[in-house]
């Protein structure tokens, strides 16, 4: 209770989980135990919980029964050797063993095949198909068991047999195989358990008694060979059940256990999702929900463990009974009263030592934490149940989520929550499941605080890994983290995990990507600190922006983009698309606020003139910048909680500023800020500026150089816009003066041209520049454009093109070919222009 939960709580605190820790509950708390006892009694009284002797999944190493969901099924392709706990030799699996049973009183034999030769000690029949002519004459005949000649053993006919598999004869071990168990019930066969709880051969196992079951596997083979009953052993692909906790091989055991019939509750849970009363997000998990619940099996709820909620059932030990008799109660006194009411005085009871499956108590969690079953006058229960949202991993959709829904419906008549959001499972960067033996388990604290490789190695010794597994894990750690894990901080990890949520069922966590988000955090910190320098000591935000304020062009643009960012982020949050929220906020802050707007602000704040106009302009610029920083912090806060709280506190005062960003209003879109025209103009400027910067790089110009630039555009409206924005374009493109060429104006001499689009060209003054490198790049572009044009020409010239290709596609292809031809012509002109400039 103190070690693991406290570490998990520490992880949640570090990652800034916003929870009410005063309501923390531990599964063994008296409050929850009371709910568990009540739930067991109610379900038992309804006939849903009952006791029965039937096959269970038994883990010999843990000595407990398991539900089907606690069994991992591993595909074995052929002969394989496995290590299992509690046995010092490797176990051979993936083989099919064939041996013979003799028909009693004859020289005839039936050959059977099995992957578990040791279970033949519990065989009570051999089954053949009732329509298999090869064996009909043997049906009803007695067989001789080689090690138990007095055992009644017969040949039965059953349709469960696949005539095409093996020899068409199937050994039947009713007490150790699910299909055989059902056949045993149909044919009233004796059910002989030949394993003890530890997985050794039981006392009824003859000469093999006391042997480990996998030791007996070898000795039985040897004995059958001595008796000339062994046929062969061959490779065989199979699915092998392993305990999800111990990795021991699961054995089907006959055990009296407590079971729960979930069929009716499962049907109601399916209906709730189908009718929209319950929502599961992402929706691709719906099919899993339907598949599991529509095929639900009886739930074995008892466990033979030392830790857990003890089953509130009491067996009658005095007076002796012909068969087990049980009474349930909240305590011994209540159970005894029930027993005496039925059997009279003098009854002695003994409580079942078994405990309940942990998922039984976990299934009650949504309402047990609020004091159920004591709901009368219970303000917490009335106020908070049902809850609104459950967030958990998809791997426990049935283990936990389905059981909460079923048990809540069964005990309260209500769904426990309205929405379930299932997050992806975190794997390592290679897509492997995190495993101690691989050394790839990532503790969030190690990513947040950083850890050296040597410390990672030392942590391997804290578990119970064998020495050779530790050495293997060390190699894995050294390969993945040669320099250890760098300190990334909680915000970067949180942002990274949210950005990964678009990956579906699994997240391949690459620490380098988290490091990248740490750099983003640094950018947010530095850019915001830089922006704060523009305010001065006396600045106080008015509380709102006037739409009539004399905004500069870039002000109108950034406000429009901020409104769009708020809209995208809110929609992403509402739809649980957290990756989209990280993309929207990341792109706005980095590529629009920092890369563009802050750069365009510099001339407005650094200008020397102090006219009334510039003073007013700076005032407007400061208010817009305040809005951008304030909104950015609030939009980013759920993604970067620590960083944004710190920076929010540093913002200048405002009538609308909250005491803490955690309680500040979350921004929403402002329709009055949306400006599609300005955004289109910025798209054009950004495209042209990018071409200027690229051209400067290709020419090898110094980043600080500011050559003269020219722009030609064929669209009159765009020409008018560009003429009004040349100073912004100059700053964005890191150029000197920018001139917009009028229609028909000659190309400037001594310049290098480049194609922006089929309607736009740029020209950069290239005096004293070596143009040979740019010539080589342009010639490659010409070749590429020629191929593009040729591909469209061939496509349009293909036989039957006019008849087979839809008109809309033909029109699109024609437009693309025309655009490509224009671009090719411009490139050829550019090459010619360079050639002339090089003369």
SELUM-419814 format. One record per residue (C-alpha): z, y, x. Coordinates in steps of 0.02 Angstrom, whole numbers. Each point is the difference from the previous one (the first is absolute). Layout:
N
PT:pz:py:px
PT:Z:Y:X
...
// end
This chain:
839
PT:pz:py:px
PT:0:0:0
PT:45:122:138
PT:-136:-37:130
PT:-170:-17:-84
PT:25:116:-150
PT:72:137:112
PT:-150:-12:116
PT:-121:6:-146
PT:95:150:-70
PT:-12:82:171
PT:-189:-28:-1
PT:-17:74:-174
PT:105:150:47
PT:-104:30:156
PT:-163:-8:-97
PT:74:128:-121
PT:16:-108:-155
PT:65:116:-136
PT:128:-109:-89
PT:171:18:-78
PT:102:-101:125
PT:156:18:-107
PT:-81:-130:-115
PT:-30:-128:136
PT:29:-178:-61
PT:20:-165:93
PT:-59:-158:-86
PT:172:-81:12
PT:96:150:-70
PT:119:-45:-143
PT:-103:109:-119
PT:-157:-101:36
PT:91:-167:0
PT:62:35:-175
PT:-180:28:-57
PT:-57:-161:85
PT:132:-105:-88
PT:-40:80:-168
PT:-187:-27:22
PT:24:-184:45
PT:110:-30:-152
PT:-118:88:-120
PT:-154:-91:62
PT:96:-165:-3
PT:57:31:-179
PT:-182:36:-47
PT:-52:-167:74
PT:-104:81:136
PT:115:-58:141
PT:33:-187:9
PT:45:-136:125
PT:-119:-140:43
PT:-30:-131:134
PT:-177:29:60
PT:-103:32:155
PT:39:155:100
PT:-68:75:161
PT:133:-50:125
PT:24:79:172
PT:95:-130:103
PT:42:126:136
PT:81:123:-121
PT:56:-141:-116
PT:-51:96:-156
PT:-126:-2:-141
PT:-136:132:-1
PT:-113:72:-133
PT:-187:-25:17
PT:-16:181:58
PT:115:-32:147
PT:-120:-130:70
PT:-139:53:119
PT:-154:-110:-7
PT:-85:-18:169
PT:-175:-72:11
PT:-7:-140:130
PT:-180:-34:58
PT:36:-169:80
PT:117:-80:125
PT:131:133:41
PT:171:-4:82
PT:135:113:-73
PT:171:51:59
PT:131:-7:-137
PT:184:50:7
PT:127:-138:26
PT:-122:-124:82
PT:-31:-3:188
PT:-177:-70:-6
PT:-163:67:-67
PT:-49:-71:-170
PT:-175:-69:-23
PT:-82:65:-160
PT:-179:7:-62
PT:-24:-190:4
PT:-35:-127:-137
PT:87:-167:26
PT:-68:-157:-83
PT:100:-160:-24
PT:0:-151:-117
PT:110:-67:-139
PT:-15:-185:-40
PT:-26:-59:-179
PT:149:-114:-33
PT:-44:-185:1
PT:-176:26:69
PT:-97:39:157
PT:-67:162:-75
PT:48:170:67
PT:-18:180:-61
PT:-28:133:133
PT:82:168:-33
PT:-7:165:95
PT:136:130:28
PT:38:153:106
PT:187:-40:-10
PT:18:-182:54
PT:191:14:-1
PT:1:21:-190
PT:-63:-179:-21
PT:183:-50:10
PT:16:70:-177
PT:-162:-73:-72
PT:16:-89:-167
PT:-184:-19:-48
PT:-182:14:51
PT:-115:90:-122
PT:-185:-29:-30
PT:-119:82:-122
PT:-10:-92:-167
PT:-192:1:10
PT:-13:-58:181
PT:-76:-174:-12
PT:53:-42:177
PT:184:-8:-45
PT:12:-36:-188
PT:47:-181:33
PT:154:57:96
PT:72:116:-133
PT:172:-64:-52
PT:16:-111:153
PT:154:6:109
PT:-4:60:180
PT:104:-48:150
PT:87:143:88
PT:4:-52:185
PT:176:69:29
PT:77:-28:-171
PT:-71:-165:-64
PT:119:-4:-150
PT:-58:170:-66
PT:-98:2:-162
PT:-168:74:45
PT:-157:-8:-109
PT:-182:54:-11
PT:-25:130:-136
PT:-156:81:-75
PT:4:189:-10
PT:-134:134:-16
PT:87:105:133
PT:-90:-108:130
PT:-160:68:78
PT:-111:-153:20
PT:-104:87:133
PT:145:44:114
PT:48:-125:133
PT:8:-177:-63
PT:29:49:-181
PT:178:-66:10
PT:148:121:0
PT:179:-43:51
PT:127:66:-124
PT:166:74:61
PT:74:76:-159
PT:151:78:84
PT:-96:92:137
PT:-165:63:-70
PT:-36:110:-151
PT:-153:-95:-61
PT:88:-166:31
PT:152:64:-94
PT:-106:31:-155
PT:-83:-169:19
PT:171:-80:17
PT:55:81:-162
PT:-157:-61:-90
PT:20:-179:62
PT:192:-5:1
PT:9:-38:185
PT:160:-6:102
PT:31:161:95
PT:70:-38:172
PT:57:145:111
PT:-12:-56:181
PT:50:163:90
PT:171:77:18
PT:27:188:-10
PT:-29:19:188
PT:-172:-81:-6
PT:57:-166:74
PT:-33:-170:-76
PT:139:-37:-123
PT:112:-153:-2
PT:-121:-92:-117
PT:-136:9:133
PT:32:-171:75
PT:-28:-15:187
PT:-58:182:5
PT:161:72:-72
PT:68:148:99
PT:-164:39:88
PT:-72:175:-10
PT:-143:-10:-125
PT:-127:42:134
PT:73:-129:119
PT:-17:-125:-143
PT:-182:55:-17
PT:-32:-78:171
PT:111:-153:-16
PT:-73:-47:-170
PT:-175:6:76
PT:58:-117:139
PT:80:-122:-124
PT:-155:-4:-111
PT:-106:-41:152
PT:116:-146:41
PT:-24:-64:-178
PT:-190:21:11
PT:7:120:-147
PT:-56:155:97
PT:-183:50:-25
PT:-34:165:89
PT:45:182:26
PT:-131:137:-6
PT:-10:191:1
PT:19:80:-171
PT:-3:182:-55
PT:149:40:-110
PT:112:138:-68
PT:178:-13:65
PT:150:81:-85
PT:120:88:117
PT:165:87:-37
PT:-35:187:7
PT:166:29:88
PT:30:-148:117
PT:-180:-65:19
PT:62:-177:-30
PT:-120:-116:-92
PT:42:-1:-184
PT:46:-166:-81
PT:-8:-27:-188
PT:173:-66:-48
PT:76:-64:-161
PT:149:114:-28
PT:103:51:-151
PT:-24:189:-7
PT:10:147:-118
PT:-168:53:-70
PT:-63:147:-102
PT:-141:-8:-126
PT:-96:164:20
PT:-153:-38:-108
PT:40:115:-147
PT:61:142:112
PT:-156:-19:109
PT:-113:12:-154
PT:86:163:-51
PT:-19:68:178
PT:-187:-39:-2
PT:-16:86:-169
PT:90:156:63
PT:-129:25:137
PT:-152:-44:-106
PT:52:124:-135
PT:37:140:124
PT:186:8:-32
PT:24:-44:184
PT:-109:72:139
PT:-27:-84:170
PT:-83:103:136
PT:-119:-39:87
PT:-84:-89:-145
PT:-76:-137:107
PT:173:-81:-7
PT:-20:-31:-187
PT:-91:-164:26
PT:143:-63:110
PT:124:46:-137
PT:-99:-93:-133
PT:-34:-152:110
PT:183:-24:45
PT:77:33:-169
PT:-130:-93:-103
PT:30:-154:108
PT:187:19:22
PT:104:-155:38
PT:183:-36:-33
PT:107:100:121
PT:127:-95:105
PT:140:129:9
PT:135:-96:95
PT:17:2:189
PT:107:-102:119
PT:51:148:109
PT:170:67:51
PT:-44:180:-46
PT:-46:65:-173
PT:60:15:-179
PT:87:-163:-44
PT:-68:-81:-156
PT:120:28:-148
PT:-14:-181:-57
PT:144:-127:-2
PT:-16:-189:0
PT:120:-113:-92
PT:88:-113:126
PT:142:-58:-114
PT:-14:-96:-113
PT:-147:-95:81
PT:-166:19:-92
PT:-146:-123:-17
PT:-115:139:59
PT:31:173:70
PT:70:127:-122
PT:1:185:42
PT:75:156:-78
PT:-40:179:48
PT:117:147:-5
PT:45:166:78
PT:142:-88:88
PT:90:-167:4
PT:110:47:-148
PT:-148:39:-114
PT:-92:-159:51
PT:159:-104:-23
PT:26:70:-175
PT:-177:-53:-46
PT:27:-173:75
PT:166:-28:-89
PT:-76:56:-165
PT:-124:-143:18
PT:97:-133:95
PT:183:39:-39
PT:145:34:117
PT:15:-73:174
PT:-172:53:61
PT:-20:34:186
PT:-148:105:56
PT:-79:32:168
PT:-114:148:33
PT:-174:-35:68
PT:-2:38:187
PT:-182:54:-4
PT:-51:183:-4
PT:-141:86:-93
PT:-168:40:75
PT:16:177:69
PT:-147:54:-109
PT:103:-39:-155
PT:124:139:40
PT:-140:111:69
PT:-92:-20:-165
PT:145:87:-88
PT:3:148:120
PT:-84:133:-112
PT:142:-10:-126
PT:145:-86:89
PT:21:152:114
PT:32:107:-155
PT:143:-110:-62
PT:-89:-123:-116
PT:63:-94:-101
PT:129:137:-35
PT:-124:119:-84
PT:112:72:-136
PT:37:182:44
PT:-85:-25:168
PT:-82:168:41
PT:-89:-67:156
PT:-79:-143:-96
PT:-53:114:-142
PT:-69:133:117
PT:-87:-102:134
PT:-53:-165:-78
PT:-142:-41:-14
PT:-53:80:164
PT:-171:80:24
PT:-69:-68:164
PT:25:-149:115
PT:-73:10:175
PT:-5:-160:102
PT:-111:-114:103
PT:-134:-106:-84
PT:66:-156:87
PT:147:-9:-121
PT:-98:38:-158
PT:55:-167:-72
PT:159:-30:100
PT:79:160:-63
PT:-109:110:-111
PT:-49:-134:-127
PT:178:-64:-9
PT:70:173:-30
PT:-124:23:-142
PT:36:-171:-76
PT:189:12:14
PT:4:178:-64
PT:-103:-49:-152
PT:112:-151:-27
PT:167:90:16
PT:-33:180:-57
PT:-159:-15:-103
PT:-78:137:108
PT:-112:12:151
PT:101:49:155
PT:-126:133:52
PT:-165:74:-58
PT:-98:-3:163
PT:-4:-113:153
PT:-78:68:160
PT:-33:-136:129
PT:-21:53:180
PT:-97:-93:133
PT:83:-115:126
PT:14:68:177
PT:-80:-109:133
PT:-31:34:183
PT:-154:90:67
PT:-93:-168:11
PT:34:-43:-182
PT:129:-134:43
PT:155:-27:-104
PT:152:67:91
PT:94:-142:81
PT:146:-8:121
PT:-88:-138:98
PT:-153:109:25
PT:107:147:54
PT:-96:115:-118
PT:141:47:-120
PT:8:190:-11
PT:166:78:-46
PT:-30:173:-78
PT:142:69:105
PT:-93:-50:158
PT:-153:98:-56
PT:105:150:-51
PT:107:8:157
PT:-111:-93:125
PT:50:-149:106
PT:-41:-61:174
PT:-84:-168:28
PT:154:-70:87
PT:107:42:-152
PT:-127:-87:-113
PT:18:-155:109
PT:190:5:-10
PT:-2:8:-191
PT:-87:-170:-4
PT:164:-79:60
PT:95:67:-151
PT:-74:-134:-114
PT:-5:-189:16
PT:-171:-20:79
PT:-21:-145:124
PT:-26:55:180
PT:-185:-48:3
PT:-29:100:-160
PT:85:150:81
PT:-117:-11:150
PT:-150:-9:-117
PT:65:150:-97
PT:25:100:160
PT:-183:-24:45
PT:-50:60:-173
PT:108:155:17
PT:-68:39:173
PT:-179:-14:-64
PT:29:111:-152
PT:124:124:74
PT:-22:3:190
PT:94:166:10
PT:117:-36:-145
PT:-12:91:-166
PT:-8:190:17
PT:115:110:-102
PT:-97:49:-156
PT:131:72:-116
PT:37:-42:-181
PT:-130:121:-71
PT:-144:-74:99
PT:48:-178:-50
PT:20:49:-182
PT:-166:93:-2
PT:-85:-145:88
PT:64:-132:-120
PT:-56:106:-148
PT:-171:26:79
PT:-16:-188:17
PT:28:-34:-186
PT:-188:-1:-35
PT:-18:-164:97
PT:43:-111:-149
PT:115:-149:18
PT:33:16:187
PT:28:141:124
PT:-48:-33:181
PT:122:122:80
PT:-68:72:161
PT:134:99:92
PT:-136:106:80
PT:-46:64:-172
PT:180:48:-32
PT:-2:91:167
PT:-152:94:-65
PT:102:58:-150
PT:138:55:118
PT:-130:116:77
PT:-39:62:-176
PT:185:37:-23
PT:-3:100:162
PT:-151:95:-66
PT:91:41:-162
PT:150:60:99
PT:-97:106:123
PT:-123:73:-125
PT:138:48:-122
PT:104:77:138
PT:-154:97:56
PT:-35:56:-178
PT:178:62:-19
PT:-28:124:142
PT:-117:100:-113
PT:137:43:-124
PT:119:104:104
PT:186:18:-32
PT:-9:107:-158
PT:-126:-100:-100
PT:55:-62:-169
PT:-121:-88:-115
PT:-19:82:-170
PT:9:-165:-92
PT:-179:-9:-63
PT:-177:48:47
PT:-93:126:-106
PT:-174:-64:-43
PT:-57:182:9
PT:56:18:181
PT:-137:53:124
PT:-23:-174:74
PT:-112:-24:149
PT:-137:-131:-11
PT:101:-127:99
PT:153:33:-111
PT:-99:-46:-155
PT:-66:-155:89
PT:168:-65:63
PT:83:29:-169
PT:-140:-98:-83
PT:20:-142:125
PT:190:3:-21
PT:-19:-15:-188
PT:-119:-147:23
PT:122:-82:122
PT:142:19:-126
PT:-109:-76:-136
PT:-50:-149:108
PT:178:-29:60
PT:75:6:-175
PT:-130:-120:-68
PT:29:-117:147
PT:188:1:-29
PT:-21:-29:-186
PT:-116:-147:32
PT:107:-72:142
PT:-147:27:119
PT:107:58:145
PT:-136:-21:130
PT:-103:129:-96
PT:150:118:4
PT:13:-15:190
PT:-188:29:18
PT:1:155:-112
PT:149:83:85
PT:-51:-51:177
PT:-177:66:-22
PT:55:164:-78
PT:132:41:130
PT:-95:-55:154
PT:-182:36:-37
PT:10:147:-120
PT:162:93:27
PT:16:-23:189
PT:-180:-19:61
PT:-75:134:-111
PT:118:116:-93
PT:125:35:139
PT:-145:35:118
PT:-79:121:-123
PT:167:88:-23
PT:18:49:183
PT:-118:151:-1
PT:87:67:-156
PT:172:-2:84
PT:-55:47:176
PT:-110:148:-47
PT:60:162:81
PT:-49:116:-142
PT:143:43:-117
PT:-91:73:-150
PT:64:-17:-178
PT:-136:-128:-28
PT:54:-111:146
PT:184:15:-49
PT:-42:-58:-177
PT:-111:-138:68
PT:139:-65:112
PT:122:3:-146
PT:-118:-106:-104
PT:-32:-116:148
PT:187:-25:24
PT:27:-43:-182
PT:-145:-123:-2
PT:63:-78:162
PT:175:-14:-75
PT:-71:-90:-151
PT:-98:-118:113
PT:150:-44:107
PT:120:-12:-147
PT:-117:-110:-102
PT:-45:-106:151
PT:183:-37:34
PT:32:-45:-183
PT:-157:-105:-17
PT:39:-91:163
PT:186:-22:-35
PT:-6:-174:-80
PT:-106:-55:148
PT:89:92:143
PT:176:34:-69
PT:95:47:158
PT:-130:113:78
PT:-40:93:-161
PT:184:32:-41
PT:27:75:172
PT:-153:111:-10
PT:30:48:-182
PT:170:71:49
PT:-87:111:128
PT:-118:80:-126
PT:38:182:-41
PT:102:33:-157
PT:-80:-6:-172
PT:67:13:-178
PT:-72:-173:-34
PT:64:-85:157
PT:120:-144:-39
PT:158:-40:96
PT:-82:-160:60
PT:-179:-57:-4
PT:59:-161:-81
PT:34:96:-160
PT:-144:123:14
PT:-137:-9:-132
PT:-148:-107:50
PT:-160:106:5
PT:-139:-28:-126
PT:-178:64:-7
PT:-31:183:-44
PT:-163:15:-96
PT:-12:187:37
PT:-12:-40:186
PT:-144:-122:-15
PT:-158:78:71
PT:-150:-115:16
PT:-116:137:64
PT:112:43:148
PT:23:-186:38
PT:-189:-26:4
PT:-17:149:117
PT:133:-73:113
PT:-90:-168:3
PT:-156:89:59
PT:95:101:131
PT:90:-156:63
PT:-163:-95:20
PT:-83:143:94
PT:155:34:108
PT:8:-184:46
PT:-181:6:58
PT:34:154:108
PT:151:-84:81
PT:-97:-160:29
PT:-144:97:77
PT:118:91:117
PT:72:-167:56
PT:-171:-77:28
PT:-51:151:104
PT:157:-19:106
PT:57:175:-41
PT:178:52:40
PT:111:-15:-157
PT:48:182:22
PT:-180:62:7
PT:-66:91:-152
PT:-191:-4:-1
PT:-104:94:-126
PT:-51:-105:-153
PT:-128:9:-139
PT:-14:-86:-167
PT:-155:-26:-108
PT:17:-64:-178
PT:-137:-21:-130
PT:114:28:-151
PT:19:183:-47
PT:175:-19:-76
PT:64:-88:156
PT:-79:135:109
PT:96:132:-97
PT:163:-97:19
PT:-27:-27:186
PT:-33:183:30
PT:172:40:-72
PT:87:-135:101
PT:-70:18:175
PT:168:49:77
PT:83:-156:-75
PT:-145:-108:57
PT:13:74:174
PT:185:-46:11
PT:-22:-172:-75
PT:-146:-41:113
PT:81:75:157
PT:-152:113:19
PT:-34:181:39
PT:-92:107:-124
PT:-91:-96:-137
PT:-159:70:-76
PT:-83:-65:-157
PT:-189:2:14
PT:-95:77:-144
PT:-141:-95:-84
PT:-156:4:109
PT:95:70:151
PT:-60:-73:165
PT:104:-126:93
PT:106:82:135
PT:-65:-33:175
PT:103:-82:135
PT:101:-100:-126
PT:31:-182:-32
PT:-28:-55:-180
PT:81:-141:-98
PT:-23:-69:-174
PT:146:15:-120
PT:-97:-64:-149
PT:-178:5:-67
PT:40:178:-60
PT:104:68:142
PT:-26:28:187
PT:111:75:135
PT:-46:82:165
PT:114:22:151
PT:-38:117:141
PT:-28:-107:155
PT:-26:121:142
PT:33:-83:169
PT:38:-169:-79
PT:-73:-168:61
PT:-88:-63:-156
PT:-55:-169:67
PT:148:-94:-79
PT:-29:79:-169
PT:-186:-43:13
PT:43:-185:26
PT:115:0:-153
PT:-128:86:-109
PT:-135:-123:51
PT:115:-144:-54
PT:25:88:-167
PT:-189:18:-18
PT:-23:-188:27
PT:135:-38:-128
PT:-76:121:-127
PT:-173:-74:27
PT:68:-173:-39
PT:84:66:-158
PT:-162:81:-60
PT:-98:-157:42
PT:121:-109:-99
PT:-26:105:-156
PT:-189:1:26
PT:-1:-191:14
PT:113:-17:-152
PT:-111:110:-108
PT:-158:-84:63
PT:63:-175:-40
PT:-107:-100:-125
PT:59:20:-180
PT:117:144:43
PT:-55:108:-146
PT:17:-145:-123
PT:157:-88:62
PT:112:144:55
PT:87:103:-137
PT:-57:180:-19
PT:171:71:46
PT:2:-98:164
PT:-179:54:40
PT:48:180:-30
PT:153:-15:113
PT:-103:-82:137
PT:-131:137:-12
PT:135:134:18
PT:78:-89:149
PT:-169:-20:85
PT:-39:184:-25
PT:170:48:69
PT:-23:-117:150
PT:-173:70:33
PT:70:177:-1
PT:140:-49:118
PT:-125:-86:116
PT:-108:155:2
PT:149:110:40
PT:52:-117:142
PT:-175:2:73
PT:1:188:-11
PT:169:1:88
PT:-69:-107:140
PT:-147:117:17
PT:119:147:0
PT:103:-75:142
PT:-157:-37:97
PT:-49:183:-15
PT:176:56:45
PT:-5:-109:155
PT:-163:76:66
// end
